């Protein structure tokens, strides 16, 4: 599971950021209102902190097998390219 924490001035902005970064299948795990900034309790800004997660899907792409030619085949190919110098 991929878990991220988002902080935004409004709940709507936080949810929008979650949908953009984690996708539409993201789940909100925890949310709370936090006060940031300010000076001795004055001029604080209210922001929303949301923890969200999404299930990480394994890639279905298979690894392609690479066929390595044997040494005699390589020598034949090099001989064709460079002549009989090899």
N, C-alpha and C positions, 0 to 999 in steps of 0.2 A: 504494500500500500504506500502510495506517495502522499505525504502529509505536508502541508504548507500553512503558514500563518500570514494573514493579511490584516493591514491596518488602513482604514480609510475614514474620511470625515463623515460619511453617511453609510448606512447599512446597504443602500442600493448600489453605491459605488463599490463597496467591498464584494458584494455578490456578483456584480458585473465582472470585476477583476478575477474572481474565482472561476466563473464560466469561461472567460477567455483563456486563462492559464491551465486550468485542470479539466475543462470540458463540461458538457451538460450532465454527465453522470456523477459529478462531484457531490459529496455529502458533507454538510456542515456538522462538525464534531463538537464545537464549543464556540460560544460568542459571549462577548462582554463589552460594556461601555467603559472606556478609560479616559482619564484626564491627562493631557500632555501640555508641556510648556508652562508658561506663566511665571509669576514671581511671587513667592510666598502665598500662594493660593489665589492670587489675582491674575486675571487675563488667561486663565486656563482654557484650553480648547477641548471639547468633547469629541472623541474619536471612537470608532468601533473596531475591536480586535476580534477577528474570526479565524478559527482553526478549521481547515477543511481538508478532506482527503479524497483520493480516488484510487480505484484498483488499477494496478499496473498490469497490462495485458502482455503476455509473452509474444514475441514476434513469431509469426507463423512462417516467415521466410526460411527456407532451408538453405544450408550451405552447399554451394555447388562443388562438386568434386573436380579436382584438377588432375588431369592425367599427365604424369611426367614421363617423357619418353626415356627408354633405356640408353645406355652409353653408345652402343653401336648405331642406333638410329640417329643420335646427335652427331656422331662422326660422319655419317653419310650425308646428313643435311649440311654440315659445315663444308664437306668436300664439294658438294654441289654448288654452294655459294662462293667459296674461295678457290675452287679448283683443287688440285691434288697437293697443295702446299701444306695441308694439315695432316 
